[in-house]
Amino acid sequence: MSDFPRGALRSLLGALTLLLAAALLTAPAASARPQAAAPVPAATLTEVTGFGTNPSNLQMYVYAPATVTAHPAVLVAVHWCGGSGPAMYSGTEYAQLADQYGFVIVYPSVTRSSKCFDVSSPQALKRGGGSDPVGIRSMIDWVSAAYSADPGRVYATGISSGAMMTNVLLGDYPDVFAAGSAFSGVPFACFATTDGSEWNSACSGGTVIHTPQEWGDLVRGAHPGYTGTRPRMQLWHGTEDDVLRYPNFGEEIKQWTNVRGLDQTPAATDSPAAGWTRTRYGATGDQAPVEAISLQGVGHNLYAWGMAARVITFFGLDGSGSAPQPEPGGCRVAATTNPWNTGLTASVTLTNTGTSTVNGWRLGFTLPSGQTITNGWGATYAPATGVVTATNASYNGTLAPNASVTIGYQANHTGNSAAPGAFTLNGTVCTVS
């Protein structure tokens, strides 16, 4: 070392120092790297950090029972305003039910000062728009990777603010959630604000009233172009709710029956407990497309021990049925085209072959490659190419059993002038004739 020139040594040390500093500056921080998805300790509520994209800094807690079923279901349990993930864990019996049935639970937890979930901002009310729903979606992805979960059995339930978030999650991510259960909530987008406020007094007071079609359009607008099956929904509300007033219950029913393409008339009505009125829409069994439970004389804090078991039954997680009952409905479509050189007109006749009236319809289909819609009648068409949804006009949205409606469009083509070969009515596959 004594033979090495001191000036050269200083230069070398300086260069090494600069290289080290540059490496530290360019290396990603440990907290920015998503944590590798691996099972958490069994039968213990565990916080998971670094789980993925999390624009609103939510905390994530996971509970996995000692025995997790192969490819388990995932339940997202969402707390109330002022609550937390651990409070939802200790204040409900979902963890005990997970011990019994082997599903995994995610408990999101708000860190903002209000401890309320964002169900108001434009970002929260759009698929992938940002805020809390994006963070919760990341939590689901993390758990799904850690446990090889069944993507067809992801569910959400919540109380108050968590109930509102349940509505939002099912609206934003209809392809992620199979069903939801909302205790004392409001319809999707009812709480929407544009001034940064978390509170909407008109909605909380029960004065935001829409038609079923209008409520359904708000949900469909969160994920434009989606034509797949929509989640089932279970709704709970007390008639004396003085925080999120009781009219919101009826508006939720309007919204989710329309989203599912169901009649507003219940398929079944009963009273499973004293003071309860339960209505089921689209089917009569435990996994009906929409189920609504009204509690006479009960206020906002209606959740009681034992109700979670009814939620689990509605989801089918207790072995009572992993799939919803068949709905009393169906559809038939006949489609023809009249082509010329680079254009065509198409005529599409939709028939309701079910036993219930359809109030508001969306006909989904995929245009053959090279076709672009330039004009349409009898419906609005979006987008103009690819997977298209035709939404009823104001004058033809109601289809009684065995009734038909004919719509049509004009399109350009690059050689393939065929009619679409498959159609869905409000997410249900139609027969093509």
Buried (B, 14 or more C-beta within 10 A) or exposed (E): EEEEEEEEEEEEEEEEEEEEEEEEEEEEEEEEEBBEBEEBEEEEBEBBEBBBEBBBEBBBBBBBBEEBBEEBBBBBBBBBBEBBBBBBBEBBBBBEBBBBBBBBBBBBBBEEEEBBBBBBBEBBBBBEBBBBBBBBBBBBBBBBBBBEBBEEBBBBBBBBBBBBBBBBBBBBBBBBBBBBBBBBBBBBBBBBBEEEEBEBEEBBBBEBBBEBBEBBBBBBBBBEEBBEBBBBBBBBBBBBBEEBBBBBBBBBBBBBBBBBBBBBEBBBEEEEEEEBBBBBBBBBBBBBBBBBBBBEEBEBBBBEEEBBBBBBBBBBBBEEBBEBBEBBBBBBBBBEBEBEEEBBBBBBBBBBBBEBBBBBBBBBBBBBEBBBBEEBBBBEBEEBBEEBBBBBBEEBBBBEBEBBBEBBBBBBBEEEBBBBEEBBBBBBEBEBE
